Amino acid sequence: MRLHSEIKDIEAIVAHAGKVVAEDGLFSFNGANVANWNNLFKEAIEAIGEDSSFIDETIAGQTEKRNRYISMMEKYFARVESVLLPNFWHYTEAKEIVEKMKDYYKDYEKAIAGYENKLLAYFEDKIEKDGEFVLEARSQFWHCYKK
């Protein structure tokens, strides 16, 4: 479950943090990044000869949201830094990867289902070749330092 989707007014929280964080302290939170999943899924869809333009739209939307977050944080903090923490997703079943893709792109689930067999074959080949499929993703945290 994503906490930021449950918060009604994230700017109010950031503004409050900007007032109460100690001079030598920082406020840190996770969110609004452009996910590595996009690159993985775009590569797979293009490799099977299907249209990946919806991923470009997703990247544009994520980039816009990230830029809005940065602008918002910069209103309340003197310095905002991005911290990327690597994490690794290991898959031994192609079906899990395709289900992740459908979940990640809910609005395009029907399209993805239309070429699911090609995706399954693509990922099964990668898993067979390497024993597993590993994606290095990155969680993005924003460290905000006092004005």
Salt bridges, closest charged atoms under 4 A:
GLU11 OE2 - LYS75 NZ 2.54
GLU46 OE2 - LYS42 NZ 3.72
GLU50 OE2 - LYS118 NZ 2.51
ASP56 OD1 - LYS42 NZ 2.48
GLU64 OE2 - ARG68 NH1 3.01
GLU81 OE2 - ARG79 NE 2.83
GLU99 OE2 - LYS95 NZ 3.54
GLU99 OE2 - LYS102 NZ 3.43
ASP103 OD1 - LYS106 NZ 2.69
GLU116 OE2 - LYS95 NZ 2.74
GLU116 OE1 - LYS102 NZ 2.74
GLU132 OE1 - HIS90 ND1 3.14
GLU136 OE2 - ARG138 NH2 3.97
